[in-house]
């Protein structure tokens, strides 16, 4: 079966990427960057209005929207099957979909814990499994999971989020170990504080709280040596590097993009 490919726009020209959590924040920045550099992008998210605006913005660049909950394995399998039928093989997968609920462990609910893991860890498993099965058969592909620096350094009030991101990180590394001989690379990008809607829900105003940039001894948090939080595009550039042929000998790597906030502990 012949599949139409976008022509001549950049380093990802003629290749297909599937991006989860593509409606907003980092996922949207990744989807936009891939589309602008020639990839055909299948943008997956539950936020239908955000997906619609993204498709309106980038549809002419080869982006299509697919509404699905990554916590639902059947829905994920259906999206991957549809994308490959319409576009051809998925060359790149970027796992960005995630949720954040903050509270002390003693006040955290069962439902919040379960939903956090269902999306942040389960979603990575569902999409990676569905795409990897096809990549292995073709002997090529690149997967990047966007996790968090909280997956490597404890955070107060964020136990579920941090644990789920640690699970997603280690899962992706194990996947990379299993798939290496098949020619499929699997890497992780771990952002720190990034200017997204999710991050801004933690602020009291329009600017990041001082303790984010300068640190907070009461919550055992270091500051950010570079003195700024990331833009979503900063994270997207790291993702695109690891997806690209420039990183062809890199797999099972966890790239922190946090301005030095964790002191790479």
C-alpha positions in Angstrom: 0.0 0.0 0.0 1.4 3.4 -0.9 1.4 6.2 1.7 1.6 9.8 0.9 4.6 11.6 2.7 5.2 15.3 3.2 8.0 16.5 1.0 11.2 18.3 1.6 11.0 20.4 4.8 13.6 19.2 7.2 15.6 16.5 8.9 12.5 14.4 9.7 11.1 14.7 6.2 9.0 11.7 5.1 9.0 10.1 8.5 6.0 9.5 10.9 5.9 10.4 14.6 3.3 9.6 17.2 3.2 12.1 20.1 1.1 11.6 23.2 0.0 14.5 25.4 0.3 16.6 22.2 -2.5 19.0 23.0 -0.6 21.2 25.5 2.7 22.1 27.0 5.8 20.0 26.2 3.8 17.6 24.0 2.5 20.4 21.8 6.0 21.9 21.5 7.3 18.4 20.4 4.5 17.9 17.9 5.1 21.4 16.4 8.8 21.0 16.2 8.5 17.6 14.4 5.9 18.9 12.0 8.0 22.0 11.2 11.0 19.8 10.4 9.1 17.6 8.0 7.6 14.7 10.0 4.0 13.6 9.6 2.7 13.8 13.2 -0.1 11.8 14.8 -1.0 14.0 17.8 -2.7 12.0 20.6 -4.5 13.6 23.6 -7.7 13.5 25.6 -8.0 17.3 25.4 -10.1 17.5 22.2 -10.3 21.3 22.0 -6.5 21.6 22.3 -6.0 18.9 19.7 -8.4 20.7 17.4 -6.5 24.0 17.6 -3.2 22.2 17.0 -4.6 20.5 13.9 -5.9 23.8 12.7 -2.4 25.3 13.2 -0.4 22.4 11.8 -2.7 20.3 9.7 -1.2 21.7 6.5 2.2 20.5 7.8 1.0 16.9 8.0 -0.4 16.7 11.5 -3.5 14.8 12.4 -5.3 14.7 15.7 -6.3 11.5 17.5 -8.4 11.7 20.7 -7.5 8.9 23.1 -6.7 8.1 26.8 -3.3 6.5 27.0 -4.5 4.7 30.1 -6.8 2.6 27.9 -4.7 0.0 26.2 -7.4 -0.9 23.7 -7.8 2.8 22.7 -4.0 3.0 22.2 -3.9 -0.1 20.1 -6.7 1.3 17.9 -4.9 4.6 17.4 -1.6 3.0 16.5 -3.3 0.7 14.0 -5.2 3.6 12.5 -2.1 5.8 12.2 -0.1 3.0 10.5 -2.9 2.3 8.1 -3.3 5.9 7.1 0.3 7.1 7.3 2.6 4.1 7.1 5.1 2.9 9.7 5.6 4.9 12.9 9.3 5.8 13.0 9.2 7.8 16.2 7.2 7.6 19.4 7.3 10.4 22.0 5.5 9.6 25.3 4.6 12.9 26.9 1.0 12.4 28.3 1.0 12.9 32.0 -1.0 14.1 35.0 0.0 15.7 38.3 -1.8 15.8 41.6 0.1 17.1 44.6 -0.5 16.3 48.2 1.3 14.8 51.2 1.2 11.0 51.1 -0.9 10.9 54.3 -3.6 12.9 52.4 -3.4 11.3 49.0 -6.4 9.4 47.8 -6.4 5.9 46.2 -8.1 7.2 43.1 -5.4 10.0 42.6 -2.6 7.4 43.1 -4.2 5.0 40.6 -4.9 7.6 38.0 -1.4 9.0 38.3 0.2 5.6 37.6 -2.4 4.7 35.0 -1.4 7.6 32.8 2.2 8.4 33.7 3.4 4.8 33.8 0.6 2.7 32.3 0.3 5.1 29.3 4.0 4.8 28.6 3.7 1.0 28.7 0.6 0.9 26.4 2.0 3.2 23.7 5.5 1.8 23.8 4.3 -1.8 23.6 2.0 -1.1 20.7 4.6 0.8 18.7 7.6 -1.3 19.6 5.9 -4.5 18.3 5.9 -2.9 14.9 9.3 -1.3 15.1 10.9 -4.6 16.1 9.4 -6.3 13.0 10.9 -3.5 10.8 14.3 -3.4 12.6 14.2 0.4 13.2 12.7 3.1 15.3 13.3 5.6 18.1 11.2 6.0 21.3 11.6 8.9 23.8 9.7 9.1 27.1 9.4 12.5 28.7 9.7 11.8 32.4 10.8 14.3 35.1 13.8 15.1 37.2 11.4 14.3 40.1 11.8 10.7 39.0 15.4 10.8 40.2 15.3 13.2 43.1 12.6 13.1 45.9 10.0 15.9 46.0 7.7 16.7 48.9 4.1 16.6 48.0 4.8 14.8 44.8 5.3 11.2 45.8 2.9 9.7 43.3 4.1 11.8 40.4 7.7 11.2 41.2 7.2 7.4 41.7 5.3 7.1 38.4 7.9 9.0 36.5 10.6 6.9 38.0 8.7 3.8 36.9 8.3 5.2 33.3 12.0 6.0 33.2 13.2 2.6 34.3 10.6 0.9 32.0 12.0 2.8 29.0 15.5 1.8 29.9 14.5 -1.8 30.2 12.7 -1.6 26.9 15.8 -0.1 25.3 17.8 -3.1 26.6 15.3 -5.6 25.1 15.0 -3.8 21.7 18.6 -2.8 21.2 19.5 -5.8 18.9 16.4 -5.0 16.9 17.7 -1.6 15.9 15.2 0.3 18.1 16.6 3.0 20.5 14.8 4.0 23.7 15.7 7.1 25.7 14.3 9.4 28.3 14.2 13.2 28.7 13.7 14.4 32.3 12.7 18.0 32.5 12.7 20.1 35.6 10.3 23.1 36.1 8.9 24.0 32.7 6.5 26.8 31.8 3.4 24.8 31.1 -0.2 24.9 32.2 0.6 22.0 34.6 3.4 24.0 36.1 1.4 27.2 36.4 -1.3 25.5 38.4 1.3 25.4 41.2 1.9 29.2 41.1 0.1 31.9 42.9 0.7 34.5 40.1 2.1 34.9 36.6 5.7 34.4 37.6 7.4 31.3 39.0 7.7 31.4 42.8 11.0 32.5 44.2 11.6 29.1 45.8 11.5 27.4 42.4 14.4 29.5 41.1 16.3 30.0 44.4 15.5 26.8 46.3 13.6 26.1 49.5 15.3 24.5 52.5 11.9 23.7 54.1 11.0 21.4 51.2 14.6 20.2 50.6 14.6 21.7 47.2 17.7 23.1 45.4 17.3 26.1 43.1 18.0 26.3 39.4 21.6 27.3 38.7 20.7 28.8 35.3 18.2 31.1 37.0 15.2 30.3 34.8 12.6 27.7 34.2 12.5 25.9 30.9 10.3 26.8 28.0 8.5 23.8 26.4 10.7 24.3 23.3 13.9 23.7 25.4 12.6 20.2 26.2 11.3 19.6 22.7 14.8 20.3 21.3 16.3 17.6 23.6 13.6 15.2 22.5 14.2 15.8 18.8 18.0 15.3 19.2 17.4 11.9 20.8 14.9 10.9 18.1 17.3 11.9 15.4 20.0 10.1 13.5 22.5 12.4 15.3 21.8 10.2 18.4 22.0 6.9 16.5 24.5 5.4 19.0 22.6 6.6 22.1 20.0 4.4 23.9 18.9 3.8 27.4 20.0 7.3 28.3 18.2 9.8 30.7 18.9 13.4 29.6 18.1 15.9 32.3 16.8 19.3 31.0 16.4 21.2 34.3 18.9 24.0 34.3 21.0 22.1 36.8 18.3 22.0 39.4 19.0 18.5 40.6 22.8 19.0 40.5 22.5 15.8 38.5 22.2 13.8 41.8 
